[in-house]
């Protein structure tokens, strides 16, 4: 095995959006999970001080950490935008089912917590009715709101989210979404971002089989377990899911952690042919022009993470 490389086995997992928002979200949630298992035969020595590929310049180093922690740091950079998206788009992914209002001004799923909605500064829409099309603002406040995905996998929300949307019909949404210090648990499925606080806004578009999320510069995601902060600085994150094929695309997404700026580019693809998943493509993480890590598919049930220069953990 190439030094600095680990394999992770794939398990059935969940994605980053609510399962009631339609087939896209269900497909994404079914494809985004990875069990973090080191393949047999891999050594567990620390990363070499000299990267396997000589960089053209020196990246800002993070602390020297055990391999598993470093690879989790790469996964946190990969998943930061998806977690922020799940929080900021909550008015749609938790407050509606494909545009149909649910639970407004009442308890959340299973009677755990509550949510309160407001449309254009007025009363919440009646549960079971569709939000009006056109241009409107939908604000939802969550209080210890729990949603059960699979089994005991729970998601909790506290805080205020809003969406200024422009919709002709609900299979195609464009909205400016925002989160105001929203505390969320249970969102991450590739990384350790299980307890976060999200601030800031973004432009979000969704069609029947794709989403694109462009966080505003300065939007933040705090990992409450470490108190480390990811600050977005531009670029976008997209997902495309159709016919058993799921694609994650990064277009110069910039994430700064403790003063170190990383840019993510590339496409990762998973093709599902039960019971197997074929992983292909590559996401490249760059700091100051230097390739510091990559996440890439290498075949059947084979997603790999290679760290060339130590990362600052989120």
N, C-alpha and C positions, 0 to 999 in steps of 0.2 A: 504494500500500500504506500502511496506517495506520502512523504512526511508532511505533517500538518493537515492531513485529510482524515475525516471520519465519515462513516456511513450511518444513516439514520433509517430505521425501518418504518414503513408506512402502516398506519392503522386506520380504521374507519374513524373519521373525525368530524369536526364542526368548523364552520367558517366564522365570518365576522358580522353577519347581518341576520336579522330575525327571520325565522323559518316561515312566517306567515306573509312575507312580502312577495311571494310568488316563486315561480320555478327557478329563476336565477339565483335567488338567495338560498333556496334549498340545495341547489346544486353546488354552490360555493361552499356552504357549510358542510356538505358531505365530503368535500375534497380538500379542505384546508388543513386537516389535522395531521400531525406527525408525532409518532412516539419517539422520544429522544433516547435511542438505544445505540450504544457503541457496538459495532460489528465485532464478532470474535476474530482474534488474530491481530487486531490493531494494538500498537504499543500505547502506553499511557504516559510517556515522557513529555515534559513541557515542550512548547514550540521552540525550534532552534532560534538563536539570536539572529542568524542570517537567513532571510527568506529564501525559499526554494527558487524563486524568480527574482533576480536582482532588480530593485526598483530604480527608476530614473532619478528620484529624489527621495529624501528622507521624510516619512510621514510623522506627524506628531504622535509620539508613542503614548499608549495607555499603560497601566500597570501590567507587569508580567503575571498572568493568571494561568491556572490549569486549563488544559485544552477544552474540556467540556464547557467551562465558563466562557472562554473566548468564543466558542462557536455559538453559544447562547447570545453573546453580545452581537454577533452578526445577525442572528435571527431576530433580535429586538429591533435592529435597524430596518430589517426587511419588513417587520410587522407593525412598526410604529404608525404608519399612515393608515393601515387597515383598522387598527384599534381606534385611532382618532376619528376615522370615518364612522365607525359603528356608534360612537357617542354622539357626534354632531348630527347625524342623520336620524337620530332617535324619534323625532316627530313623525317620520314616515315609517321607519322600520319597527317601531314599537307603538306609535300612536295611531297608525292606520294599517289596514290590510289591503294593499293595492289601491289606496285612496279612500277606502271605506273606514270611517272613524270607529274606534273600539275603545272601550274602557274609559272614555273621557269623563273626568270628574267622578272617579270612583276607584274601587280597588283594582289592583293589577291581577295578573294571573294567579289562580289558587288563593285569592284573597290576601296576598302578601304585598303590603305597601299600597301606595295610591298614586294616581296621576291626575293632573288638572290641565285641561286644554283651553285655549283661547284663540278664536279666529278673528283676525283683523281688529284686535283689541276688544272684542266683544265676547259674547257667550261661546262656549264650546259647541262644536257640532254635535248633533244627537247621535249617540252610538248606533251603528248599523247603517248610517247614511253616508253618502260620499261627500268628501270635501268639494266645494265648488271649483270648477275649472276656471282658467284665467289666471290673473295675477293676484295673489293673496299672501298673507303672513299667518302662519300657524305656529303658536307657541305652546310648548308642553312642559310642565313642571313635574318632576318625579320626586317622590318621597319614599325611600326604601322600597322601590318598585322592583319586584322579582319576576323574572320570566324563566320558566323551566324549558330547556331545549330537549335534551335527551336524558332520561333517567334522573340522576341527581345533579346534572350539570346546570348550574343556576347562573343567572346574570342579574346584577343589582345595579340600580341607578339612583343617584341623588343629585338634584340640581335642575337648572333651567336650560332647555334647548329651544332653538327656533329655526324656522325655515321660511324664507321669502321665496315662494315658488311661482313658476309660470308654466301652466299645464294646459294643453289642448285636450289630451286624453291620457289616462293614467298609465299606459304602457310606455310613455315617454315623458320623463320629468327633468326639468332644469330648475335648480334651486340654489340660493345662497343660504347655507346652513351655518349654525354657530352653537357653541357650547360655552356656558358661563360657569367656570369652576365646577364642572360636573364630575362627581366621583363615581367611578364604575368598577365593578368587579366581574371576573369570569369571562372576559372577552378573548384573551390570548389563547392560541392553540398551537403555535409554533414556538413561542418564546416564553419568557417568564414575566410578561407584562400583564399579570393577573389582577393587579390592584393599581389603578391609575386615576389621575385627575386631568381632565381635558379643558383647555381654554382656546378661544380663537374661532376663526370662521374659515369657510372654504366654499368653492363652487363645486357643485355635485350634479352630474347628469346620470340618468339611468334609462336604459331601453330594456327591451325584453330579455336581452342576453348579454348586456355589458353595462359597466359603470366606469366613470372617470371622476377622480377626486383630486382637486387642486387646492391644497391648503394655502391660506394667505400667509405671507411672510410674517413671522412673529408668533404664529399659532404654536401652542405648546402642549406637550404630553409629559406629565410627571409620573415617573415610576414611584409609587408611594412606598414600595418595599425598600428602595435604596435612596430615595429623595433626589435621584438624578433626573435631569430634565432634557428632553428632546425638543429643540426649537426648529420649526420648519422654515426654510428660506427660499422656496420656489420649487418648480417642477410639479409633476403629477404622477398619480398611481392609478392604474386601470386594471379591471378584470373583465375577461370575456369567457363565457361559458356556453357551450353548445354541443349537443350530440356526444356527451361523454368526454369532451375535451375542455379543460379549464386552463386559461392563460392568465398569468400575472405580468403586467408590463410596467416598467418604471422609465419615465422620461425625465432624466436629470432631476430627480427628487433630491432635494438638499435637506439634510438633517444634521444639526449641530448638537453635540453632547459635550458639556464641560469645556467649551471653547474650541473643540475640534470639529471641523466641518467635513461631513461625508456626503458624497453624491452617489446615488444609485441609478444605474442604467441597465437595460436589458430586458429579456423576456424569459420567463420560466413557464414550462408547459407540462401538464399532467394529462395523460390519456388513459381513461378508465375502461378496462375490459375485464369485468369481474371474473375472478377475484384479484386480478393483477392491475397494477398501475405502472405505466411507463413514464418516467421522468426525463425531460429533455430541456434544452435551453440553458441560459446562464444569466444570473444577475451579478453585475460587477460593482463593488464598493470601492470608491476612489477617494483619497485624501490628498489635496494639494498636487494633483496630477499623478499620484502614485497609486497603483492597484494595491489595496491592502487586504481585500478579502473577496471571495466569490462564492456564490451559492449556485450549484449547477446540477442538472440531471444527467445520470450516467446509465440509464437503462431501466430494467424492470425493478420496481420498488427500490430505487437507488437514487436518493437525493443526497448530495454531498455538500459539505461546507469546508472550504479551505481558507485559512487565515494566514496571510503572508507577513503581516506586520501587526503587532498587538493592537487591539481595538480598545477605545475608551468605553467601558460598559455603561449601558443605560440603566 
